Amino acid sequence: MVTAIFLAVAGPVGTYLLWNRVRGPQPVRAVSRLAMIGVSQVMAILLFGVVVNNYYGLYASWDDLLGETGPPGVIIHGNSVAAGTPAPGSELPPGPGGDAQGGRGAVVPLVPRVRPPGPAQKFDKYGEDSLVTSFTGPKSGLGGQNDVMVWLPPQYNDPAYANTDFPVVMLFPGYPGSPQTWFGNMAGQKELAKLVQQKASTPFVLAAVNISPIKGVNTDCTDIPNGAQVATYIAEDVRTMLQRTFRVTTDRTGWGMMGYSEGGLCAGKLLVQYPQYFGAAVQMSADVRPGGYVSKYGLDFANRNSTLWMLKNHKPNPPVALLAAASAEDAGGSVLTDALSLHDAAPELVDVLKKDYGSHNTEVWKQWLPQAYGWLSAHLDPVKPQS
């Protein structure tokens, strides 16, 4: 930062001092002066980039900026590195016959699917492999253009799976952000397709959702008193719409969530607030407490929308499973400290995916996807052909 400030000031000062000292023919002097102006502009852009990076904590080092962040890390379970965690290329262990794993190892009998009443939502093709819709939730009244995107795994249209209900992972972007990022820069559907082919993940239906339907307002996926009901929009309106529209399970043990940054906070928070709807979630580089917009409604309201406070004071029932992924370089280590605090509050419910290098950026989150999908596959209903 200090170097960038110095260079941003030295550029125009040097240009001013050297402007009339340039020697040579007219074309040479013109090119030299343009070069000095260009250098000054580059120094200003460099300073702006450093300021933005420092404010948001996007990159912790030059290696981080270039995508060289080392290994993805290890999953900590019960204060030790978890053994037997599904990894790319390793076949998932078969689930118990006739049963599904719900939450943290609770065996839940499979029940016939009951489609919620109401019409199916119309989806349009988006890009080469996704679907999109503009949906307004009947309970929340929220929604917008292209706010929900869906990716169906190849098995969805396989005749061998014609009578199979698929588990769902809802995907949340950061703030400000859009659901399109999950199927664009994050390439979440492509990574899952590869893992399914390697038998390292079950074939989930992926549903990316806009977490900020009120433009310019970050509610931390919260039902605001006399205001936007964003939690209701995601957990009830969108979830029910997906159950009506697609061949997906209606049991909580087949519903998971995953998000990065602000979307990670939403995944963890909604998991502990709605255990009747969701069995597992992955939060990446996420806070464990809501921000200022929620806090202005009082300490008690903020606490009840804090993942950490809820795990300490109101353990979700039925039990859930949460994976908190964090890097030691993100925000000077505070994000990892918060993730470990979730584990300390509820070690029976929370695992931590700890990474040593890399900060708050897409390359780090993409690196976690194989472990995240494998972990979700171990904690949600598997998919089996039922011809």
N, C-alpha and C positions, 0 to 999 in steps of 0.2 A: 504494500500500500504506500509506504513512504517513498519507495523508488518510483512508483507510478505517478505520485503527486509531483515529485521533483522533475520528472521527464515532461509531464504535462505543462508545467510552468516554464521549463527551460526551452521547450520547442518554440513557442511564440516569441520569447525574449531573444533567443538566438536569431530567429528570423528577422526581428526588428534591428538588431545590432549589425547583422551581416548583409542586410538588404542592399545597401548602396556600396558595399565593398566587393561585390561580385565582379570579377574581371572577365574579359574575353569578348568575342563577337556577340551581337544582339541575340541570336538564337541560343547561344550558350548561357547568357545571363537569364534569359526567359526560362529555360529548362531548370536552371539552378534555383531560381526563385520559386518555381512551381514545386520543385522537390522539397524545399524548405517548408512550404505551406502543407504539402502532403505529410511530411514527417510530423508537423504540429498536430494535424488531424488524427494521425495514427496514435500519437501519444494521448490525445484526449479520449479516443475510443478505448485505448488500453486502460486508462484510469476508470472510465465508466464500467468496463467489464470487471475490473478488480473490485470496485465498490459493490456492484450487483452480486458478485460471487461471495464476497465477505458477508453481505447482508443475508443471503439465502443459504450460505454454506454449501454451495453446489459442488465444489471441487476442493479437496484438501491438499493437493500437490500436483506437480506437473505430470507425474505418472497417472494420477487420478484423471486429469484432463484428457490424457491420451488413451484412457481405457485400460491402463495397466494397474489393476487393483489387487492382484494376487488371487488366491483361491477364494471360493464363495463362503467359506467358514464352516463351522460345525454346529450341530444342534445339541444344546444342553438340556438335559431332562433330569430333574431331581438332583441338581448340583453336580452332575457328571455328564460326560459326552454320551449321547444316546447311542446304543448299539442297535444294529439292524435297521437303521433308517433307510427307506427306499432311495436308491440313487439311480441316475440314468444308466440304462443298460442292465439293471437288475430286475428280475421278475418279481412282481408284488406277491406276497403270500396270499393264498386263497382265504376268503372269509369263511366263517363257520357256516355249515350247511343250513340253509333256511333262515339264517339270522343276519342281521347287519350290525356293524359296530357304530354306536351312537355316542358322540362326545368322547369322554376319556374312558374307553373300554367298556361302557355299559352295553350289554347285549339286549337289543330291542327286537321283538318279533316283527317280521315284515307284515304289513297290512295292505289289503287291496286299495288301489288308488281310487279316490273319489274326486272327480273334477269339480272345482268350484262352479256354482251357477253363473251364467252370464255368457255373452258372446266371446268368441275368440278375437284377438286383436290382429289387425292387418299389418303385416310386415312387408317391406320392400327390400329388394336385393341391394346390397351396399358393397362396392368393391368386388373382389374376385371370390370371396368366400363368406361374407357376413350378411346379416339382415338388420334392418333398422326400422324404427317406428317413431311417430310423434304421439305420445300418450299422455293423457291427463287423468290423474288418479281420482276416483269417485269419492274417496274419504278425505283426502288432503286438498283436492282442488288444484294440485300442482302438476306441472309438466311443461313440456316445450317441444320444439322441433328437434327431431332426431335425438331424443334424450335417452333412448334405450336401444342398445345394439345386442345382437345375439349371434353366436357362432355355434353351429351344430356339428358334432364330430361325425366322421364318415360312418360310424356304426349306427347312427340314428336312422339312416335310410337303408341299412343292411337288412334283408329279409330275416336273417337269423335273430335279429333284435326287434322284430315287428311287435312283439308283445312285451317289450321291456321298457320300464320307466327309468329315465336317466337322472342321475344326480346333477345338481346345479351349483356352479360357483359364480356368485355375483362379484363383479369387478368394479372397483371405485378408483377414479383418477385423483390427482391432487387438486389443490385450489390455488389459482384458477386453473381449470382444466376441462377436458371434455372426454366422454366415453370413447371417442374415436381413437384416442391415444393408445388404448389397450390393444387395439387391433392394427395400429399403425407403428409408431416408434417402439412400443413395448413388444409387439409381435407375440402377444400372449397365446393366441390361437395356434400359431405355427410351432411354438415350443411345445405346447400340449400335444399337438398331432404327432410330433416326433417322439415324445415320451410314450404315447400310447402305442406307437409302432414298436418301440423298444420294450414294451410291457413294463414300463417304469411308472405308469400312471393309469388310472381308470379313465375312460372317455367321458369327461364332464361336458354338459352343456354350459357354455360361458355366456353370461349376460352382463355387459358393461352398462353402468347406470350413471347419469349425471347427478352428482351429489350437491350441486348448487343451482336448483331450478329457479331461485330468485337471483337474478343477475346482480352481481356486485355485493352480495350479502353472503358471508360465510357463517353458516349456523352450526358447523361441526355435526351435521346430520342430526339435528335436534328438533323436537317439537317445541317451538317458541310459544310461550303463553300469549294468547290472543294474536298469534302471528303465524308464520309459515310452519306447517307441520311436515318437516322434511323426513323425520324418522318414520312417520306413518306412511309417507309417500313411498319410501324404499322398502320397508319391512312388510307393509301390508298391501298397498296398491300395486306396486310393481311385481312383488312376489306372487300375488293372487292372479294378476294378469298373465304371467308366465305359465302358471299352472293351468289356466284355462286354455292357453293357446298351443302349448307344446306338450309332448309326451314325456313329462318329467314327474318325478316322485312328489308326493304331497307330504311325505314324512320328514320331520325335522332332521333326521339322521342322514338325509340325502341333500341337505342344503348347507352350503358353506359360503364364505365371503373372503375376498382378498383385496387389499388396496395398498397404495404407496403414499407416503407423506400424509396429507390431510385425509386422503382416502383410507390410509391405514388406521388412523384414529377412528374413522367411521366404522371400519370392519370390526375392530376390537370392541368399541363401545356398543354397537348394535348387537353384537354377540352376547354380551353380558346383560343387555336390557331385554332381549327377545330370545331367551333360550328355548321357548316353546316353538320357535320357528326355525332356528339355526343350530347346527351341531358343532361346527368348527369354523375357525377363521384364521387368516394370516395377515398380520399387519407389518408393513415394511417401512422402516425409518419414520415411525409415527410417534406423536405425542401421546401421553396417557391422561392428559387433562384437557378440557376445552379451552378455547381462547377467550379474548376479551368480549366478544359479542354475547356469548352465553353467560359470562361472569357478571355482566351488568344486571342480571336478573336475581342476583343474590348468591351467597355462598352455598346454601342448601341445594338450590337448583343446579349450580355448577357441579357440586359433588355428585349428584345423581346422574350427571352426564359425563362423569369421569370414570374411565375404565379402571384405574387404580383404586379409586375410592370404593367403587362397586365391588371389586374383588375382595377388598379388605372388610367391607361391612355388610354386603348383601350377596353372598355366594349364589351364582345362578343355579336354579333348580328347574328342570333337570340339568345335570352336569354338562359342561361344554369343554371344548379344547381350543386353546389359542397358541399360535406360534408367533412370537415377537422377534422379527429379524432386525438387526441393528449393527452398524459398523462403529468401531472404536474411534474413527476419525470424524464421524458425523457430529457437528456442533460441539466440537471439543470433547467428545465422549459422553455428553449429557443424554443423547438418545439411547446409547447402550445402557447407561445407568438407569434410565427409565424402564427399559425393557427388562433388565434384571430385577427392578423393583416389582414388576408384575409377577415375575417368577417367585420372588420371595413372599409376595402376598398370597399366592395360591399355587404352590409347586405341584399340586396334584392336577391342576388344570392348564398350566402355562409352561411351554417350552420356549427356549431362546435360541435363535439362529445367530450366532456371534461371528462377526467378520472383523479382521484386524485392520484392513486398509480400504480406502474408498469412502466417499462422503455421500452427499444427498443428490444423486443423479440417476438417470435412466440406466446407465451401464451397470451400476451396482444392483439395481432392482431386477434387471433382466438376468443377471448372474444368479440370482436367488431362485428363479422360477423352477428349475428342475427339482430342487429340494422342496419348494413350497407345494408343487403339484403332488410330489411323492408323499409328502406329509399329509396333505388333505386326503389322498387316496387311502391312507392308513386309518383315517379318522371319520370318514364318511362312507355311505353305502357303496359297495362295489357294483359294477355293471356285469350282468351275466346274461348270455343269450337265453331267451325263453320262447323258442319257436312253437 
